[in-house]
Structure formats: structure tokens, C-alpha cells
Amino acid sequence: MLTLMKKFYDNLEENFCVVCMGAMVICLTLQVGIRIIAGSSLAWTEELSRYTFLWTVYIGAAFVAKRNAHLRVTIQFMFMPLRARLAFRIIADVIWILFLLFMARQCWTSIGYSLEFPERSATLHITKAYVEMIIPIGFTLMSWRVVEGYLKRLRSGTLYDLIREVGK
């Protein structure tokens, strides 16, 4: 049971993105097919595909953070010693995490106001604040995945592997 939960946790973002992308592709295919056959489309498919795209983007960003694959400009550190490179990398990641958490807090505040005065979507009649909750969830998940990456590397003794590729 524990290994099943670990596998689920380790593949959370990937599985979520696959489901959302699949739903988006099905909605868009259905929309195009109905438009070709009937001359008009189903309005809810366009709205649902937009929402699944939004969710895919934010969860996908957390997936990229988990894989340590975000784009970084690191050429300026090429001639620095390893310790200095690592220090700058940690400083940059701390700033990034603080920014992500700040944005998540701001989004939660905004969503709180949206829940007080709910706005419903045009065709699905979903309260839009529920759809938009993915934004602070994504920011929080991204920050956790960055911290988790550091914790894993500290435990395994591979912290310097974060910056070894710079300068090769």
C-alpha cells in the first residue's frame, strides 16, 4: 500500500497532465467533428478545453520544477568555483520560491473575493473561482517540488550535481 501511494505521489503531475490533455483533445475533437457534421459546435467543449488547458499549464509547470528542467541562464557562472555557483543557485531558488509563495498568497486572496461574489461560467455554469484555484495550487506545488528536490539531493549527497553541468 505504501509503495502504491509513493508511486502515485511520484507521478502525480504526469498523470494529472495526461488526464487533462486527454480531456482537452477529446473536447476539441468533438467540437470540430460536430461543427463539420452539424454546422455548429457544442459550446461547453470549448469552455472545458480552455479550463483543462489552464490546469495542464500550471500542473505542468510543477512537473518541470520537479524534474529541475526550468530554463535558467547560467553562463555567467561558468568561471566561478563550484561553491560560488551553488550559492548563487540556492539564492536564485530561494527568491523563486518566495515569489511563487507570494503569488500563491495573492491568488488565494483574489479567489476568496471571487467566492464571496461568484461568477459562473457561461456554458458549464461552474463557479470560475473553483477553476482558477489551480493557479495558487500550481504555484504552491512548484515551490514544494523545488524544496523537495533540494531535500532529496541533500539526503543523497548530490547537491553539487545541480551546478556541475555549468562550464563543461
N, C-alpha and C positions, 0 to 999 in steps of 0.2 A: 504494500500500500504506500509506504514511504517513497519507494523508488518511482512509483506511478505519479505521485504528487510532485516529485522533483523533476521528472520528465515533463510534466505539464507546465511547471513553473519555468523550466529552462527553454521551452518552446512556445511560451505564451504569445509573444509578439508575432512570431511567424504564423502560428495557427490563426490568430485573430486577423492578420492581414490577408491570409488566404481566403478566409470566410468572407471578409468584406469585399475583397476583389472579385470573388466569385459572384457575390450578390450584385455587385456593380455591373459586371459583364452580363449577367442574366437579365438585369433590368434594361440595360442599353440594347441588348439583342432583341428582347421582347418589344421594346419601344420601336426600333427600326422595323422589325417584322410586321407589327400591327400597322405601322404607318404605310408600309408598302402594300399590305393586303387591304386595309380599310380606308386608307387615305388620311387618317388622323391617328394620333397616338394616345396612349394612356398617360395621363398627367402624373399619376403617382410614381411611375417608373423613373421619370426624370428627377423628381424630388428625392426619391430613395437613393438613386445613384449618386446624387450630389452629397447626401449625408454619408453614405458608405465611403465615398472618396475622401471626405473630410476625416473620417475616423481612420482610414487607411494611412493617410499622410502623418497624423500625429502618433499613431502606434508604430508606424514605420520609422519615424524619427527615433523613437525609443529603441527600436530594434537596431538601428545603425549605431546608437550610443552604446548599446550592449556589446556590439561587435567591435567597438572602438574604430569605426570606419568613417567618422565625420571628417570632412575636408579640413585640413589645417595648413597654414602657411608656416613652414618650419625651416626654410632655407637660411633665415637669419641666425639660426642657432648652429649652423654647420661646423663652425670652427671653435665652438665653446667646448670646454671639458664636459664629460658626462654628467657630473653633479650639477653643473650650472644648467644644462639642458633639462635635467629632471626637475630642478627647482622652478624654472620658467614654465614647464609643462604643468606642474602642480598648481602654480599660481594662476595660470590661464584656466585650468579646470575648476578651481575654486571660484573664480569670477564667473565662469559659465554656469556653475551650479547655483550661485547666488542669483544670477539673472533669471534662470529657469524658475527658481522658487519664488522670486519676486513676481514674475509674470503669472505663475500659478495663483498666487495670492490675489493679484489684481483681477484675474479672471473669475475666481470664486466670488469675489465681491460683486462683480458685474452680474454673474449668474444669480446671485442672491436677489439682486434687484429685479432681474428678469423673472424670477419665480414669484415675486410679490405682484408683479403686473405681467402675467403670462401673455405671450404672443404665440398663437397657434399657426402651424404651417398651413399653407393654402389647400393642399390636397390630402395629406395624410392626417391632418388635424392633431399633430403631435406638438406638445409644448416645446418650442425651439430651445429653451434653456437646457432641456434634457439632451438634446442633440449636441449642443455646444459644450456640454460638460467634458467632452473628450479633450478639449484644449487644456484645461488645467490638469486633467488626468495625465495627458501626454507629457506636459512639462514636468510633472512630479515623477512620472515613470522614467523619463530621460535622466533626471538628476539622480534618481536611485540607481539606475544602471551604470552611471559613471562612477558613483561611490562604490557600488558593488564590484566593478572592475578593479578599482584600487585595492579593495579588501582581498579579493582573490589573488591579486599579484603580490600583495604583502605576505599572505599566507604561504604562497608557493615560492617566494623569493625571486620573482621575475619582474620586479618593479622597473629595473633598468631596461627591460625589453621594450618599454614604451617609447624610448628615445634612441635606441641603438641604430635604427634604420636611417636616422638623420646623419648625413655626412658620408654615407657609403657610396 
